[in-house]
Amino acid sequence: MAVTPRRRVLRYELREGSADHVLSALADLLRVSVLPHEERVQLLGGAFVTEALRPYWVDGVSPVEAHERLRAANPELAEVIEAMAPMLLGRSESRSEAQAALRFVEALLQRR
């Protein structure tokens, strides 16, 4: 029986996996996902930002303070986050606005 990407993902043991092993698991997860390509890119961008800030964004620390801590520890990574943030935010906002517009149109159509 052939091992499908989904079955391979379910079998991954990531706790002791190498970076290549984890990357392979992520690639398989994305491959079997029903998300469109743009949403997968948005998801990865958000995960990247979250992971970059994780050590600095602890209880009681604001996002701005977390970013300042990241900048002090790793200025290059902080610059990458700064460059990506507007694009990620813009895509997220436009997706939210599009969903709101669709809900509005659906509500209008239901009133008729």
Secondary structure in CASP SS format (residue, H / E / C, confidence):
PFRMAT SS
TARGET T0000
AUTHOR 0000-0000-0000
METHOD secondary structure of the structure
MODEL  1
M C 1.00
A C 1.00
V C 1.00
T C 1.00
P H 1.00
R H 1.00
R H 1.00
R H 1.00
V H 1.00
L H 1.00
R H 1.00
Y C 1.00
E C 1.00
L C 1.00
R C 1.00
E C 1.00
G C 1.00
S C 1.00
A H 1.00
D H 1.00
H H 1.00
V H 1.00
L H 1.00
S H 1.00
A H 1.00
L H 1.00
A H 1.00
D H 1.00
L H 1.00
L H 1.00
R H 1.00
V H 1.00
S C 1.00
V C 1.00
L C 1.00
P C 1.00
H H 1.00
E H 1.00
E H 1.00
R H 1.00
V H 1.00
Q H 1.00
L H 1.00
L H 1.00
G H 1.00
G H 1.00
A H 1.00
F H 1.00
V H 1.00
T H 1.00
E H 1.00
A H 1.00
L H 1.00
R C 1.00
P C 1.00
Y C 1.00
W C 1.00
V C 1.00
D C 1.00
G C 1.00
V C 1.00
S C 1.00
P H 1.00
V H 1.00
E H 1.00
A H 1.00
H H 1.00
E H 1.00
R H 1.00
L H 1.00
R H 1.00
A H 1.00
A H 1.00
N C 1.00
P H 1.00
E H 1.00
L H 1.00
A H 1.00
E H 1.00
V H 1.00
I H 1.00
E H 1.00
A H 1.00
M H 1.00
A H 1.00
P H 1.00
M H 1.00
L H 1.00
L H 1.00
G H 1.00
R H 1.00
S H 1.00
E H 1.00
S H 1.00
R H 1.00
S H 1.00
E H 1.00
A H 1.00
Q H 1.00
A H 1.00
A H 1.00
L H 1.00
R H 1.00
F H 1.00
V H 1.00
E H 1.00
A H 1.00
L H 1.00
L H 1.00
Q H 1.00
R H 1.00
R C 1.00
END
